[in-house]
Amino acid sequence: MAFRQKELKNWEPIIASYIDEERPPKKIRPKIDLGYTIKEQSIIIYTIRPKLDQPKEKMKIPAAKITWGRRQQIWKIYWQRADMNWHSYDPLPQTDKLEKFIEELKEDPYACFWG
């Protein structure tokens, strides 16, 4: 089930603000940038880079995913391991505040999201 319009209205500005704050300077964005996508009840944050074998094409490399559990009213936090699967982020597997997830992304104390 997808986000409700009211949910998107509340949460998308928080994610968009984080991306705007963390994006690299404009002159290096062709080489590395940040973005996000909303899929169903998840928000996926990723880096954008040129493909090594086709530099004119871009690839998106997922860094973090947060999924809204409407019934529990809780965000579940995930990171993508080398096996390319999403795994629960054990230091903070869930939170009731999207802002807490943003804080964890910024600090990345276990180097799970940004390496």
MOPAC internal coordinates of N, CA, C and O (Angstrom, degrees):
PM7 1SCF
backbone

  N    0.0000 0     0.00 0     0.00 0    0    0    0
  C    1.4379 1     0.00 0     0.00 0    1    0    0
  C    1.5322 1   108.66 1     0.00 0    2    1    0
  O    1.2310 1   120.54 1   -46.15 1    3    2    1
  N    1.2958 1   116.57 1   133.85 1    3    2    1
  C    1.4538 1   122.24 1  -177.57 1    5    3    2
  C    1.5337 1   111.18 1   -78.84 1    6    5    3
  O    1.2310 1   121.88 1   -13.51 1    7    6    5
  N    1.3365 1   114.01 1   166.49 1    7    6    5
  C    1.4584 1   119.59 1   175.22 1    9    7    6
  C    1.5222 1   109.78 1   -61.22 1   10    9    7
  O    1.2310 1   121.04 1   -31.81 1   11   10    9
  N    1.3004 1   115.62 1   148.19 1   11   10    9
  C    1.4599 1   120.96 1   171.10 1   13   11   10
  C    1.5285 1   108.15 1   -78.96 1   14   13   11
  O    1.2310 1   120.70 1   -22.78 1   15   14   13
  N    1.3167 1   116.26 1   157.22 1   15   14   13
  C    1.4680 1   120.74 1  -178.73 1   17   15   14
  C    1.5327 1   111.45 1   -58.66 1   18   17   15
  O    1.2310 1   120.33 1   139.36 1   19   18   17
  N    1.3216 1   116.97 1   -40.64 1   19   18   17
  C    1.4678 1   120.68 1   179.84 1   21   19   18
  C    1.5275 1   110.19 1   -63.18 1   22   21   19
  O    1.2310 1   120.40 1   139.88 1   23   22   21
  N    1.3310 1   116.84 1   -40.12 1   23   22   21
  C    1.4690 1   120.88 1   178.50 1   25   23   22
  C    1.5236 1   109.91 1   -63.38 1   26   25   23
  O    1.2310 1   120.56 1   132.63 1   27   26   25
  N    1.3255 1   116.53 1   -47.37 1   27   26   25
  C    1.4718 1   120.02 1   178.94 1   29   27   26
  C    1.5212 1   111.47 1   -60.19 1   30   29   27
  O    1.2310 1   120.86 1   138.98 1   31   30   29
  N    1.3125 1   115.96 1   -41.02 1   31   30   29
  C    1.4696 1   120.55 1  -179.91 1   33   31   30
  C    1.5287 1   111.02 1   -60.50 1   34   33   31
  O    1.2310 1   120.34 1   144.15 1   35   34   33
  N    1.3292 1   116.95 1   -35.85 1   35   34   33
  C    1.4621 1   121.11 1   180.00 1   37   35   34
  C    1.5234 1   112.83 1   -80.55 1   38   37   35
  O    1.2310 1   119.99 1   140.79 1   39   38   37
  N    1.3216 1   117.63 1   -39.21 1   39   38   37
  C    1.4652 1   120.67 1  -168.60 1   41   39   38
  C    1.5253 1   115.04 1   -97.16 1   42   41   39
  O    1.2310 1   120.01 1   146.60 1   43   42   41
  N    1.3081 1   117.59 1   -33.40 1   43   42   41
  C    1.4645 1   117.99 1  -177.08 1   45   43   42
  C    1.5320 1   113.08 1   -61.39 1   46   45   43
  O    1.2310 1   118.63 1   141.33 1   47   46   45
  N    1.3250 1   120.22 1   -38.67 1   47   46   45
  C    1.4726 1   118.92 1   176.61 1   49   47   46
  C    1.5340 1   112.99 1   -61.51 1   50   49   47
  O    1.2310 1   119.88 1   148.65 1   51   50   49
  N    1.3146 1   117.84 1   -31.35 1   51   50   49
  C    1.4693 1   121.19 1   178.52 1   53   51   50
  C    1.5216 1   109.91 1   -66.78 1   54   53   51
  O    1.2310 1   120.40 1   134.02 1   55   54   53
  N    1.3199 1   116.83 1   -45.98 1   55   54   53
  C    1.4620 1   121.35 1   179.31 1   57   55   54
  C    1.5274 1   110.02 1   -67.39 1   58   57   55
  O    1.2310 1   120.27 1   134.65 1   59   58   57
  N    1.3238 1   117.09 1   -45.35 1   59   58   57
  C    1.4672 1   120.80 1  -179.45 1   61   59   58
  C    1.5262 1   111.04 1   -60.67 1   62   61   59
  O    1.2310 1   120.20 1   140.59 1   63   62   61
  N    1.3124 1   117.22 1   -39.41 1   63   62   61
  C    1.4640 1   121.48 1   178.28 1   65   63   62
  C    1.5261 1   110.99 1   -64.21 1   66   65   63
  O    1.2310 1   120.47 1   136.59 1   67   66   65
  N    1.3267 1   116.70 1   -43.41 1   67   66   65
  C    1.4632 1   120.82 1   177.33 1   69   67   66
  C    1.5330 1   110.54 1   -59.45 1   70   69   67
  O    1.2310 1   120.45 1   132.06 1   71   70   69
  N    1.3317 1   116.75 1   -47.94 1   71   70   69
  C    1.4636 1   120.74 1  -179.64 1   73   71   70
  C    1.5328 1   109.70 1   -60.32 1   74   73   71
  O    1.2310 1   119.93 1   134.23 1   75   74   73
  N    1.3262 1   117.75 1   -45.77 1   75   74   73
  C    1.4689 1   121.01 1   179.87 1   77   75   74
  C    1.5251 1   111.82 1   -59.60 1   78   77   75
  O    1.2310 1   120.08 1   139.39 1   79   78   77
  N    1.3211 1   117.45 1   -40.61 1   79   78   77
  C    1.4688 1   121.84 1  -179.74 1   81   79   78
  C    1.5273 1   112.12 1   -67.63 1   82   81   79
  O    1.2310 1   120.33 1   143.30 1   83   82   81
  N    1.3289 1   116.97 1   -36.70 1   83   82   81
  C    1.4539 1   121.72 1  -172.06 1   85   83   82
  C    1.5306 1   114.47 1   -94.28 1   86   85   83
  O    1.2310 1   119.83 1   168.54 1   87   86   85
  N    1.3077 1   117.93 1   -11.46 1   87   86   85
  C    1.4652 1   119.85 1  -179.21 1   89   87   86
  C    1.5221 1   109.93 1   -60.87 1   90   89   87
  O    1.2310 1   120.51 1   -33.69 1   91   90   89
  N    1.3155 1   116.63 1   146.31 1   91   90   89
  C    1.4663 1   119.61 1   177.53 1   93   91   90
  C    1.5322 1   110.54 1   -71.83 1   94   93   91
  O    1.2310 1   120.32 1   -10.53 1   95   94   93
  N    1.3346 1   116.98 1   169.47 1   95   94   93
  C    1.4730 1   119.91 1   177.64 1   97   95   94
  C    1.5349 1   111.24 1   -56.90 1   98   97   95
  O    1.2310 1   120.85 1   -29.75 1   99   98   97
  N    1.3352 1   115.98 1   150.25 1   99   98   97
  C    1.4658 1   121.43 1  -175.16 1  101   99   98
  C    1.5227 1   113.15 1   -54.17 1  102  101   99
  O    1.2310 1   119.98 1   144.01 1  103  102  101
  N    1.3210 1   117.65 1   -35.99 1  103  102  101
  C    1.4691 1   118.93 1  -174.71 1  105  103  102
  C    1.5363 1   112.99 1   -69.38 1  106  105  103
  O    1.2310 1   119.76 1   159.42 1  107  106  105
  N    1.3375 1   118.07 1   -20.58 1  107  106  105
  C    1.4699 1   118.10 1   178.35 1  109  107  106
  C    1.5311 1   113.20 1  -106.57 1  110  109  107
  O    1.2310 1   120.08 1  -178.68 1  111  110  109
  N    1.3138 1   117.44 1     1.32 1  111  110  109
  C    1.4757 1   120.23 1   179.52 1  113  111  110
  C    1.5299 1   113.71 1   -61.54 1  114  113  111
  O    1.2310 1   118.91 1   151.98 1  115  114  113
  N    1.3273 1   119.69 1   -28.02 1  115  114  113
  C    1.4741 1   117.03 1   174.54 1  117  115  114
  C    1.5330 1   112.67 1   -64.45 1  118  117  115
  O    1.2310 1   120.30 1   158.55 1  119  118  117
  N    1.3162 1   117.03 1   -21.45 1  119  118  117
  C    1.4704 1   120.67 1  -179.71 1  121  119  118
  C    1.5252 1   112.62 1   -96.88 1  122  121  119
  O    1.2310 1   120.24 1   148.08 1  123  122  121
  N    1.3148 1   117.14 1   -31.92 1  123  122  121
  C    1.4734 1   121.63 1   176.32 1  125  123  122
  C    1.5265 1   108.99 1  -157.46 1  126  125  123
  O    1.2310 1   121.59 1   -43.13 1  127  126  125
  N    1.3052 1   114.57 1   136.87 1  127  126  125
  C    1.4618 1   119.94 1  -179.44 1  129  127  126
  C    1.5214 1   108.19 1  -150.56 1  130  129  127
  O    1.2310 1   120.67 1    -6.29 1  131  130  129
  N    1.3127 1   116.32 1   173.71 1  131  130  129
  C    1.4646 1   122.95 1   177.25 1  133  131  130
  C    1.5185 1   109.45 1  -120.36 1  134  133  131
  O    1.2310 1   121.25 1   -27.49 1  135  134  133
  N    1.3159 1   115.22 1   152.51 1  135  134  133
  C    1.4472 1   120.62 1   176.04 1  137  135  134
  C    1.5142 1   110.25 1  -157.66 1  138  137  135
  O    1.2310 1   121.21 1    -1.72 1  139  138  137
  N    1.3066 1   115.29 1   178.28 1  139  138  137
  C    1.4633 1   120.22 1   176.29 1  141  139  138
  C    1.5143 1   108.98 1  -149.08 1  142  141  139
  O    1.2310 1   121.35 1   -20.39 1  143  142  141
  N    1.2914 1   115.02 1   159.61 1  143  142  141
  C    1.4495 1   121.92 1   175.19 1  145  143  142
  C    1.5208 1   108.69 1  -138.56 1  146  145  143
  O    1.2310 1   121.38 1   -27.96 1  147  146  145
  N    1.3066 1   114.97 1   152.04 1  147  146  145
  C    1.4624 1   121.05 1   176.98 1  149  147  146
  C    1.5218 1   106.89 1  -112.57 1  150  149  147
  O    1.2310 1   121.60 1   -56.06 1  151  150  149
  N    1.3293 1   114.55 1   123.94 1  151  150  149
  C    1.4606 1   120.42 1  -178.37 1  153  151  150
  C    1.5229 1   107.70 1  -134.65 1  154  153  151
  O    1.2310 1   121.47 1   -62.85 1  155  154  153
  N    1.3375 1   114.79 1   117.15 1  155  154  153
  C    1.4564 1   120.69 1  -177.79 1  157  155  154
  C    1.5356 1   109.51 1    57.29 1  158  157  155
  O    1.2310 1   119.95 1    64.70 1  159  158  157
  N    1.3390 1   117.71 1  -115.30 1  159  158  157
  C    1.4641 1   121.34 1   178.79 1  161  159  158
  C    1.5173 1   111.22 1  -111.86 1  162  161  159
  O    1.2310 1   120.91 1  -151.22 1  163  162  161
  N    1.3230 1   115.87 1    28.78 1  163  162  161
  C    1.4655 1   120.86 1  -179.86 1  165  163  162
  C    1.5171 1   110.70 1  -124.93 1  166  165  163
  O    1.2310 1   121.71 1   -28.83 1  167  166  165
  N    1.3112 1   114.34 1   151.17 1  167  166  165
  C    1.4540 1   122.55 1   171.39 1  169  167  166
  C    1.5255 1   105.86 1  -118.07 1  170  169  167
  O    1.2310 1   120.70 1   -54.28 1  171  170  169
  N    1.3213 1   116.26 1   125.72 1  171  170  169
  C    1.4589 1   121.37 1  -179.34 1  173  171  170
  C    1.5262 1   108.07 1  -114.57 1  174  173  171
  O    1.2310 1   121.38 1   -52.65 1  175  174  173
  N    1.3175 1   114.97 1   127.35 1  175  174  173
  C    1.4597 1   121.73 1   178.44 1  177  175  174
  C    1.5282 1   107.35 1  -105.35 1  178  177  175
  O    1.2310 1   120.61 1   -43.91 1  179  178  177
  N    1.3316 1   116.44 1   136.09 1  179  178  177
  C    1.4590 1   120.15 1  -174.88 1  181  179  178
  C    1.5269 1   111.55 1  -145.22 1  182  181  179
  O    1.2310 1   121.64 1   -18.81 1  183  182  181
  N    1.3249 1   114.48 1   161.19 1  183  182  181
  C    1.4579 1   120.35 1   169.89 1  185  183  182
  C    1.5246 1   107.84 1   -93.55 1  186  185  183
  O    1.2310 1   120.89 1   -25.30 1  187  186  185
  N    1.3144 1   115.90 1   154.70 1  187  186  185
  C    1.4622 1   122.65 1   178.55 1  189  187  186
  C    1.5257 1   106.81 1  -121.26 1  190  189  187
  O    1.2310 1   120.95 1   -54.73 1  191  190  189
  N    1.3210 1   115.79 1   125.27 1  191  190  189
  C    1.4668 1   121.95 1  -178.58 1  193  191  190
  C    1.5200 1   109.57 1  -140.43 1  194  193  191
  O    1.2310 1   120.38 1   -23.08 1  195  194  193
  N    1.3360 1   116.88 1   156.92 1  195  194  193
  C    1.4692 1   118.80 1   172.09 1  197  195  194
  C    1.5317 1   109.53 1   -68.13 1  198  197  195
  O    1.2310 1   120.84 1   -33.38 1  199  198  197
  N    1.3199 1   116.00 1   146.62 1  199  198  197
  C    1.4575 1   120.28 1   174.08 1  201  199  198
  C    1.5207 1   108.50 1   -68.78 1  202  201  199
  O    1.2310 1   120.34 1   -37.94 1  203  202  201
  N    1.3132 1   116.95 1   142.06 1  203  202  201
  C    1.4609 1   120.53 1  -178.17 1  205  203  202
  C    1.5170 1   112.25 1   -63.69 1  206  205  203
  O    1.2310 1   120.16 1   137.62 1  207  206  205
  N    1.3279 1   117.30 1   -42.38 1  207  206  205
  C    1.4611 1   120.45 1  -176.91 1  209  207  206
  C    1.5276 1   113.49 1   -87.14 1  210  209  207
  O    1.2310 1   120.13 1   166.46 1  211  210  209
  N    1.3349 1   117.35 1   -13.54 1  211  210  209
  C    1.4656 1   122.81 1   177.70 1  213  211  210
  C    1.5226 1   108.69 1  -141.95 1  214  213  211
  O    1.2310 1   120.28 1  -103.01 1  215  214  213
  N    1.3223 1   117.06 1    76.99 1  215  214  213
  C    1.4717 1   121.02 1  -172.22 1  217  215  214
  C    1.5270 1   115.88 1   -58.49 1  218  217  215
  O    1.2310 1   119.86 1   161.00 1  219  218  217
  N    1.3284 1   117.87 1   -19.00 1  219  218  217
  C    1.4669 1   119.27 1   178.58 1  221  219  218
  C    1.5269 1   111.69 1   -78.46 1  222  221  219
  O    1.2310 1   120.54 1   164.43 1  223  222  221
  N    1.3219 1   116.58 1   -15.57 1  223  222  221
  C    1.4596 1   121.02 1   176.96 1  225  223  222
  C    1.5243 1   109.84 1   -98.43 1  226  225  223
  O    1.2310 1   121.04 1   -33.58 1  227  226  225
  N    1.3149 1   115.61 1   146.42 1  227  226  225
  C    1.4688 1   121.31 1  -179.37 1  229  227  226
  C    1.5170 1   110.74 1  -102.25 1  230  229  227
  O    1.2310 1   121.03 1   -28.83 1  231  230  229
  N    1.3225 1   115.64 1   151.17 1  231  230  229
  C    1.4544 1   120.47 1   172.83 1  233  231  230
  C    1.5238 1   108.40 1  -127.18 1  234  233  231
  O    1.2310 1   121.46 1   -28.87 1  235  234  233
  N    1.3162 1   114.81 1   151.13 1  235  234  233
  C    1.4555 1   121.89 1   178.82 1  237  235  234
  C    1.5199 1   107.70 1  -107.93 1  238  237  235
  O    1.2310 1   121.15 1   -53.96 1  239  238  237
  N    1.3280 1   115.40 1   126.04 1  239  238  237
  C    1.4608 1   120.95 1  -179.44 1  241  239  238
  C    1.5229 1   107.96 1  -112.75 1  242  241  239
  O    1.2310 1   120.15 1   -71.79 1  243  242  241
  N    1.3339 1   117.31 1   108.21 1  243  242  241
  C    1.4681 1   120.31 1  -177.34 1  245  243  242
  C    1.5310 1   112.08 1   -61.54 1  246  245  243
  O    1.2310 1   121.37 1   -39.94 1  247  246  245
  N    1.3303 1   114.99 1   140.06 1  247  246  245
  C    1.4671 1   121.20 1   179.06 1  249  247  246
  C    1.5219 1   111.55 1  -117.51 1  250  249  247
  O    1.2310 1   120.20 1   142.40 1  251  250  249
  N    1.3259 1   117.23 1   -37.60 1  251  250  249
  C    1.4604 1   120.81 1  -175.82 1  253  251  250
  C    1.5220 1   109.59 1  -153.47 1  254  253  251
  O    1.2310 1   121.86 1   -28.84 1  255  254  253
  N    1.3196 1   114.04 1   151.16 1  255  254  253
  C    1.4623 1   120.14 1   176.87 1  257  255  254
  C    1.5229 1   108.19 1  -139.31 1  258  257  255
  O    1.2310 1   121.47 1   -40.56 1  259  258  257
  N    1.3128 1   114.79 1   139.44 1  259  258  257
  C    1.4478 1   120.46 1   176.01 1  261  259  258
  C    1.5273 1   107.25 1  -131.32 1  262  261  259
  O    1.2310 1   121.04 1   -47.95 1  263  262  261
  N    1.3263 1   115.62 1   132.05 1  263  262  261
  C    1.4565 1   121.62 1  -175.38 1  265  263  262
  C    1.5252 1   109.67 1  -122.22 1  266  265  263
  O    1.2310 1   121.23 1   -48.51 1  267  266  265
  N    1.3200 1   115.26 1   131.49 1  267  266  265
  C    1.4566 1   122.06 1  -178.27 1  269  267  266
  C    1.5195 1   110.25 1   -86.41 1  270  269  267
  O    1.2310 1   120.79 1   -56.51 1  271  270  269
  N    1.3175 1   116.09 1   123.49 1  271  270  269
  C    1.4604 1   122.20 1   173.03 1  273  271  270
  C    1.5114 1   108.45 1   -99.32 1  274  273  271
  O    1.2310 1   120.72 1   -83.37 1  275  274  273
  N    1.2861 1   116.22 1    96.63 1  275  274  273
  C    1.4751 1   120.96 1  -173.33 1  277  275  274
  C    1.5214 1   111.93 1   -60.60 1  278  277  275
  O    1.2310 1   120.15 1   138.44 1  279  278  277
  N    1.3110 1   117.32 1   -41.56 1  279  278  277
  C    1.4667 1   120.24 1  -177.62 1  281  279  278
  C    1.5298 1   111.03 1   -62.38 1  282  281  279
  O    1.2310 1   120.54 1   136.33 1  283  282  281
  N    1.3379 1   116.57 1   -43.67 1  283  282  281
  C    1.4659 1   121.04 1  -178.65 1  285  283  282
  C    1.5308 1   112.17 1   -87.06 1  286  285  283
  O    1.2310 1   120.51 1   167.81 1  287  286  285
  N    1.3478 1   116.63 1   -12.19 1  287  286  285
  C    1.4656 1   122.00 1  -176.55 1  289  287  286
  C    1.5321 1   110.36 1    57.74 1  290  289  287
  O    1.2310 1   121.12 1  -131.24 1  291  290  289
  N    1.3421 1   115.47 1    48.76 1  291  290  289
  C    1.4595 1   120.90 1  -175.67 1  293  291  290
  C    1.5326 1   109.35 1  -141.31 1  294  293  291
  O    1.2310 1   121.32 1   -34.87 1  295  294  293
  N    1.3286 1   115.08 1   145.13 1  295  294  293
  C    1.4642 1   121.89 1   173.15 1  297  295  294
  C    1.5243 1   108.47 1   -92.46 1  298  297  295
  O    1.2310 1   120.31 1   -47.00 1  299  298  297
  N    1.3236 1   117.01 1   133.00 1  299  298  297
  C    1.4618 1   122.00 1   174.17 1  301  299  298
  C    1.5192 1   108.02 1  -105.50 1  302  301  299
  O    1.2310 1   121.04 1   -49.21 1  303  302  301
  N    1.3337 1   115.62 1   130.79 1  303  302  301
  C    1.4635 1   121.83 1  -173.08 1  305  303  302
  C    1.5276 1   110.06 1  -105.32 1  306  305  303
  O    1.2310 1   121.43 1   -43.77 1  307  306  305
  N    1.3384 1   114.88 1   136.23 1  307  306  305
  C    1.4593 1   121.55 1  -179.13 1  309  307  306
  C    1.5245 1   111.19 1  -133.24 1  310  309  307
  O    1.2310 1   121.60 1   -25.19 1  311  310  309
  N    1.3219 1   114.54 1   154.81 1  311  310  309
  C    1.4627 1   120.94 1   172.13 1  313  311  310
  C    1.5208 1   107.41 1  -132.41 1  314  313  311
  O    1.2310 1   120.67 1   -24.08 1  315  314  313
  N    1.3233 1   116.33 1   155.92 1  315  314  313
  C    1.4579 1   119.95 1  -176.80 1  317  315  314
  C    1.5195 1   109.40 1  -101.81 1  318  317  315
  O    1.2310 1   121.71 1   -60.27 1  319  318  317
  N    1.3249 1   114.34 1   119.73 1  319  318  317
  C    1.4578 1   120.53 1   179.84 1  321  319  318
  C    1.5249 1   109.94 1   -85.35 1  322  321  319
  O    1.2310 1   120.95 1    -2.39 1  323  322  321
  N    1.3296 1   115.80 1   177.61 1  323  322  321
  C    1.4651 1   121.99 1  -178.46 1  325  323  322
  C    1.5256 1   112.03 1   -60.60 1  326  325  323
  O    1.2310 1   119.69 1   158.00 1  327  326  325
  N    1.3327 1   118.21 1   -22.00 1  327  326  325
  C    1.4671 1   120.54 1   178.23 1  329  327  326
  C    1.5386 1   111.92 1   -77.63 1  330  329  327
  O    1.2310 1   120.69 1  -177.64 1  331  330  329
  N    1.3357 1   116.29 1     2.36 1  331  330  329
  C    1.4657 1   124.65 1   177.90 1  333  331  330
  C    1.5356 1   113.46 1    67.72 1  334  333  331
  O    1.2310 1   120.30 1  -163.82 1  335  334  333
  N    1.3156 1   117.02 1    16.18 1  335  334  333
  C    1.4654 1   122.24 1   175.38 1  337  335  334
  C    1.5261 1   109.36 1  -105.11 1  338  337  335
  O    1.2310 1   121.25 1   -27.41 1  339  338  337
  N    1.3146 1   115.22 1   152.59 1  339  338  337
  C    1.4533 1   120.56 1   176.78 1  341  339  338
  C    1.5255 1   108.99 1   -82.26 1  342  341  339
  O    1.2310 1   121.09 1   -46.57 1  343  342  341
  N    1.3398 1   115.51 1   133.43 1  343  342  341
  C    1.4621 1   122.12 1   179.29 1  345  343  342
  C    1.5197 1   108.87 1  -125.65 1  346  345  343
  O    1.2310 1   121.27 1   -33.45 1  347  346  345
  N    1.3072 1   115.17 1   146.55 1  347  346  345
  C    1.4557 1   120.17 1   176.85 1  349  347  346
  C    1.5234 1   109.30 1   -58.86 1  350  349  347
  O    1.2310 1   121.09 1   -43.07 1  351  350  349
  N    1.3035 1   115.52 1   136.93 1  351  350  349
  C    1.4601 1   121.51 1   179.09 1  353  351  350
  C    1.5275 1   107.31 1   -84.29 1  354  353  351
  O    1.2310 1   120.96 1   -84.89 1  355  354  353
  N    1.3280 1   115.77 1    95.11 1  355  354  353
  C    1.4654 1   121.61 1  -171.18 1  357  355  354
  C    1.5304 1   115.99 1   -57.91 1  358  357  355
  O    1.2310 1   118.73 1   144.12 1  359  358  357
  N    1.3184 1   120.02 1   -35.88 1  359  358  357
  C    1.4748 1   116.41 1   178.66 1  361  359  358
  C    1.5326 1   113.32 1   -61.20 1  362  361  359
  O    1.2310 1   120.79 1   149.51 1  363  362  361
  N    1.3356 1   116.09 1   -30.49 1  363  362  361
  C    1.4661 1   120.87 1   178.12 1  365  363  362
  C    1.5348 1   107.21 1  -149.56 1  366  365  363
  O    1.2310 1   119.87 1  -101.74 1  367  366  365
  N    1.3402 1   117.86 1    78.26 1  367  366  365
  C    1.4629 1   120.18 1  -174.56 1  369  367  366
  C    1.5265 1   114.37 1   -67.96 1  370  369  367
  O    1.2310 1   120.55 1   155.94 1  371  370  369
  N    1.3274 1   116.54 1   -24.06 1  371  370  369
  C    1.4553 1   119.00 1   178.72 1  373  371  370
  C    1.5163 1   110.91 1  -155.84 1  374  373  371
  O    1.2310 1   121.71 1   -21.00 1  375  374  373
  N    1.3257 1   114.33 1   159.00 1  375  374  373
  C    1.4599 1   121.41 1   179.20 1  377  375  374
  C    1.5220 1   108.48 1  -153.49 1  378  377  375
  O    1.2310 1   120.69 1   -24.67 1  379  378  377
  N    1.3007 1   116.28 1   155.33 1  379  378  377
  C    1.4585 1   119.18 1   176.43 1  381  379  378
  C    1.5296 1   111.20 1   -95.00 1  382  381  379
  O    1.2310 1   120.11 1   177.59 1  383  382  381
  N    1.3294 1   117.40 1    -2.41 1  383  382  381
  C    1.4638 1   121.80 1  -178.37 1  385  383  382
  C    1.5228 1   110.47 1  -123.74 1  386  385  383
  O    1.2310 1   120.64 1   -55.16 1  387  386  385
  N    1.3132 1   116.38 1   124.84 1  387  386  385
  C    1.4622 1   121.31 1   176.97 1  389  387  386
  C    1.5308 1   110.68 1   -60.83 1  390  389  387
  O    1.2310 1   120.53 1   146.11 1  391  390  389
  N    1.3106 1   116.59 1   -33.89 1  391  390  389
  C    1.4655 1   121.11 1   179.95 1  393  391  390
  C    1.5313 1   111.99 1   -62.69 1  394  393  391
  O    1.2310 1   119.88 1   147.31 1  395  394  393
  N    1.3068 1   117.83 1   -32.69 1  395  394  393
  C    1.4665 1   121.63 1   177.98 1  397  395  394
  C    1.5335 1   109.94 1   -65.39 1  398  397  395
  O    1.2310 1   120.45 1   140.03 1  399  398  397
  N    1.3107 1   116.74 1   -39.97 1  399  398  397
  C    1.4621 1   121.45 1   174.59 1  401  399  398
  C    1.5266 1   110.52 1   -60.36 1  402  401  399
  O    1.2310 1   120.36 1   135.76 1  403  402  401
  N    1.3278 1   116.91 1   -44.24 1  403  402  401
  C    1.4718 1   121.35 1   179.27 1  405  403  402
  C    1.5228 1   110.10 1   -60.75 1  406  405  403
  O    1.2310 1   120.00 1   136.01 1  407  406  405
  N    1.3227 1   117.60 1   -43.99 1  407  406  405
  C    1.4676 1   120.92 1   177.06 1  409  407  406
  C    1.5294 1   110.71 1   -57.50 1  410  409  407
  O    1.2310 1   120.53 1   135.69 1  411  410  409
  N    1.3205 1   116.60 1   -44.31 1  411  410  409
  C    1.4605 1   121.05 1  -179.11 1  413  411  410
  C    1.5292 1   110.87 1   -64.96 1  414  413  411
  O    1.2310 1   120.11 1   140.75 1  415  414  413
  N    1.3190 1   117.39 1   -39.25 1  415  414  413
  C    1.4719 1   121.04 1   176.16 1  417  415  414
  C    1.5274 1   111.22 1   -61.45 1  418  417  415
  O    1.2310 1   120.86 1   136.38 1  419  418  417
  N    1.3191 1   115.95 1   -43.62 1  419  418  417
  C    1.4646 1   120.05 1  -178.97 1  421  419  418
  C    1.5262 1   111.54 1   -64.73 1  422  421  419
  O    1.2310 1   120.58 1   136.07 1  423  422  421
  N    1.3103 1   116.49 1   -43.93 1  423  422  421
  C    1.4642 1   120.51 1  -177.91 1  425  423  422
  C    1.5209 1   111.61 1   -78.13 1  426  425  423
  O    1.2310 1   119.91 1   139.54 1  427  426  425
  N    1.3102 1   117.78 1   -40.46 1  427  426  425
  C    1.4706 1   124.64 1  -178.18 1  429  427  426
  C    1.5295 1   111.29 1    40.25 1  430  429  427
  O    1.2310 1   119.93 1  -122.37 1  431  430  429
  N    1.3295 1   117.74 1    57.63 1  431  430  429
  C    1.4571 1   120.99 1  -172.79 1  433  431  430
  C    1.5376 1   115.35 1   -63.47 1  434  433  431
  O    1.2310 1   120.47 1   159.25 1  435  434  433
  N    1.3264 1   116.71 1   -20.75 1  435  434  433
  C    1.4750 1   119.81 1  -179.51 1  437  435  434
  C    1.5301 1   111.73 1  -107.80 1  438  437  435
  O    1.2310 1   120.42 1  -171.88 1  439  438  437
  N    1.3254 1   116.80 1     8.12 1  439  438  437
  C    1.4778 1   123.28 1   179.29 1  441  439  438
  C    1.5285 1   111.69 1    54.12 1  442  441  439
  O    1.2310 1   120.70 1  -141.24 1  443  442  441
  N    1.3077 1   116.27 1    38.76 1  443  442  441
  C    1.4652 1   120.50 1   178.93 1  445  443  442
  C    1.5369 1   111.76 1   -86.18 1  446  445  443
  O    1.2310 1   120.35 1   144.60 1  447  446  445
  N    1.3126 1   116.94 1   -35.40 1  447  446  445
  C    1.4591 1   120.21 1  -174.81 1  449  447  446
  C    1.5242 1   113.33 1   -88.37 1  450  449  447
  O    1.2310 1   120.86 1   134.27 1  451  450  449
  N    1.3138 1   115.96 1   -45.73 1  451  450  449
  C    1.4696 1   119.54 1  -173.07 1  453  451  450
  C    1.5247 1   112.99 1  -113.33 1  454  453  451
  O    1.2310 1   120.03 1  -176.54 1  455  454  453
  N    1.3175 1   117.54 1     3.46 1  455  454  453
  C    1.4742 1   121.05 1   174.73 1  457  455  454
  C    1.4986 1   115.93 1    83.40 1  458  457  455
  O    1.2310 1   120.10 1   180.00 1  459  458  457

